[in-house]
């Protein structure tokens, strides 16, 4: 995608690292939201839970 070697470009390396950390935190947040939604679903429908 980029013709520049990422390893020799510290600012880009730093920015991509922060962006990856940002994406990771977003993914963790969505996992927590999904988990809580599933818990609410099981709580509202106890008959369907295993």
Secondary structure, DSSP 8 states (H G I E B T S, - for coil): --SS-GGG-HHHHHHHHHHHHHHHHHHHHHHHHHHHHHHHHHHH-GGG--
